Amino acid sequence: MRVIPQIVGHGFESFSLTFWQTTGATDLAETAKRVRELAEEHDFIISTVGIFGNPLTNEGDNSDTLASWERLIDHAHLFGTDLISGFTGRLPGASIDDSLPRFAEVFGELSKRAADRGLRIAFENCSMGGNWQSGEWNIAHNPSAWEKMFNAVPADNLGLEWEPCHQMVALIDPLPQLRKWTDKIFHVHGKDATIAWDIIKEYGIHGPKEYVWHRTPGFGDTNWSDVITILRQAGYKGTIDIEGWHDPVYRDELEMTGQVHALNYLKHCRGGSFVPNPV
């Protein structure tokens, strides 16, 4: 509520609202009312509401994450969105395969709860430091895992909150993947990466030197005109929401400089402002 009025004048058209692990004491109905008032005043939309934690454990700091998913599903319509996003969760220390039964149990129910309200669920493709064998947060970071997830819960309203960055960190080429998975991409995070292939070739990926950096769009390796073209060819009607606070250069006092550059860059990649055809 404090930040949006300060930055919306730069031309942002949508915002994605997120909570970490719990919605806590937030009055979601009152928050939604205030957000809708701002949206009407400044002409933007809320693309998603999200809860990022581990809903499969119900333990420790994640003890309220599953309940928070339920709350956001019940209140999403008040924000004017049909999309709830977050991590799948996983069984801590267990493999993706071993986490799938619990995933199916939790999101089998959540997908039905969302479908009853005309809502969709989108999983971010971030590994959060995990791999196939072990992790603490999320199983939805690899296309092989997506196959298993969507087979375990074959619900049309389950999909992905995709971004190229997390795939590039794993040295996956995002564009062929994007073409294959467009029917399951419900939301896109505007975050890119720079891969230092010279470092990889000399030191590999297990040496002391960093070989990849998360970047704000316009500063990374991805051609976002290609991303937007592929999405539009597939009929994508959603938004691209810039995920800031990761760029190693455009940070601190340059954070919003980088984000506004990304905004203008992405608008350029989509073809600029809409121009109606002559009658």
N, C-alpha and C positions, 0 to 999 in steps of 0.2 A: 504494500500500500504506500510505503514511503518512497520506494525507488521508481516505480512505474511512472508517476507524474513527472519525474526528473528526466527520464530518457525517452518517453514515448514521442516527444516532439522531433526526434531525429528521424522518424519515419518507420518505426517498428509497427508491424501490422498484427502481430500475434504474440502471446506470451504463454509459456508452459509453467505451471505452478507445481512446485515439488516440496515434499516433506521428507525428512530423513528419519527413518525407522518408525516414527510415530506421528500421528496428527496431534498428539498431546492434548492440551487443554483448549485447542483452537475451536472456537464456535464456527463450524463450517457454514452454517446457514447465514450467520451474520457476515462472515468473510466473503461469501459468495455475493451477498447483497452489495457490499462495498466494491467488490471487483466489477460487478455488472454496471454499477453506476459510473465507475471510471471508464469502462469499455464503451458505454454509450456516449460519454463526454468526449473521449479521445479517438473513437472509431477504431477499436482493435477487437480481436477475439481472444478467447482462452482456448488454446488448442488441446491441451491435456491438463489433467491433474494427476500427480504422481506420488507414490510412496516407495521409497528406496530403502529396503532393509531385507531381512531374511524371514519371509512368512512361513517357512517350513519348520522352524524350530520352536517358536513360542517361548524362548528362553532369554534371560538376561536383558540386554538392551533391545532385543527383538521381541520381547514378550507382548508388545502391542501391535506388531507389524501386521499380522493377519487381521486383527480387528480394524486396523486402520484401512486396509484394503476394502473391507466391508463398508466402513463409513464413507469412503470416497465413492464407492459404487452407488451407495444410497443418496449421495449429495451431488454427484457430478452434474445432473441436469440443472441444478441451481447455478452452476458456473457457465452454463451454455455450451458444454462440451459433451461428446458421447464417448470420450476416450480416457481410460485410466492407464497409467504407465508405471513401470517399476522393474525390479529384478524378480526372477523366478524364486530366488532363494536356492539353497541346496543343503544337504546334510553335511555339516562341517567335517572336513577331513575325509569325506567319502567321494567316490568317483561319480561322474555324471550318471553312469548306468545305475549305480546303487541309489542315487537320489531320485530317479524317475518315478518309482512307485509313490513316494510321498508327494512329489510334484503333481502327479495325476490325481491323487486324493484331494489336495488343496485346491488346485485350479480347475478340477472337474466341477467342484461346487461353486467356486468364484465365477467361472465362465457362465454357469447357469444363472447365477444371481445377476450378472451383468446382462445376459441375453434377455432376461425377463424385463429389464428396464431399457432395452434397445441400445445397449452400450457395448463397446469393444475394449479389449485389454491388449496392451502392447508391451513387450519385454525389451528392455535395452540390451544391446549386444556387447556389454562390457564384461571383461573377465574378472575385474576387481582382484587381480593378482592370482587367480586360480588357473588351473589347467584341467585336462580331462580326468586326471587321477584324483585331484584334491582341490579344495577351495572352501571359501566361507560364505559366499554371497549369491552366486549366479551360475546357472548352467547354460544360459542362452547366448553363449559367446562364440559358437562354432556351428557351421552349417550342418555337420553331422548330428549335433545335439538338437538342432531345430527339427530335423527329420524325426528324431525319436520323440521329442516333445509333442509335436503336432500329431504324431501317430498315437501317442499315449492319451492325448485329449483332443480328439478330432472335432473341435468346435470351430465354426466359421468365424467366431468373434474373437479368437486368439490370434495374435500376430506379433509383429516386431516394431520396436522403436529403433530404427537402424541408423547407423552413421558409418562412414568409411574409416574413420580414425581407428576404431577398435579392431577392425579387420587388418588394417595396414600394420598395426603394432605386431600382429601375428604373421606379418609378411604375406598376407592374402591380398590379391588384386581385387579391389572392391567392385569394379565395373562388371565383370562377368557374373559375379555373385549377385549383384543388383538385378541384372537382367533375368536371372533365374527365379528370384524371390519376390518380384514386385507384387504378386498377388497377396503376399503376407506382410507387406510393409505398410503399416498404418500411420506411422509418424516418422519424421526424419530429424535427427539432431544435426545442426550445423556445426560440425567439428571435423577438422582435417588432421593430417599428420605429415611430417617430413621424415623420410627414411634416408639415413646417411649410408648409402650403399658403399661408399669408399671405406667407411669404418667397418662395415660388415665384411667386406672382402679382405681387409687386413687383420681384423681382430675377432671376427665372428660375433655372435650374439651373447656369448657367455664371458666376455672379457670385461675389463674395468671401464671401458668407454661406452657412453650412451650411444645407441645407434638409431633411435627413433624418438621424435618429440610430438606431443599433441599440439596442434596448431589451430588458430582461428581461421575460418575460411578466407581465402585470398592470400594466405601466407604459406600454405602447404603444397603438397604434390598433386592434389586432386583437381581435375578439370570439372568444375561444378556445372558448366554448361552441358557436359556429357551426362552428369547425374540427373539434372533436371530434364534433359531430353528423354532419357530412358524412363524416368518416372512419368512424364507426360504421355509418352507413347503407350504406356501401360494404363493410362487413365487415372493416374494418381491425382486426387483432389485435396490432399492434406497440405500441411505447412512444413516449412523448414525452420526450426527454432534454434537460434545460435546458442551454443553452450560455451560460455566464456570461462574465464578463470583458470585456464590451462596453458596458455601460450607462454613459452619461456622468454620471449622478447617483449610482446605487447601485454605487459602485466603491470601491476602496481599503478603508478600514475598514468600509464599508457593503456590501461585495461579498456576503458570505454572508447579510446581512440581506435583500438583494434576491433572492438565489437561493431562500431559504427562503420568502419571500413568494410568489415565482413558483410554488414547489411547492404551497403551500396554495391559491393562486389556481387553478392547473390542476386540482387535486383538486376544488375547488368547481365548476369548469366541467364536469367529467365527471359531476357529480351527487353528489359527496361519497363517503363510504365505502360499499362494497357492503352492501346490506341484503337478506337473503334473504326471499323471499315466504313468507307463512304457508302451511302445509300444508293 
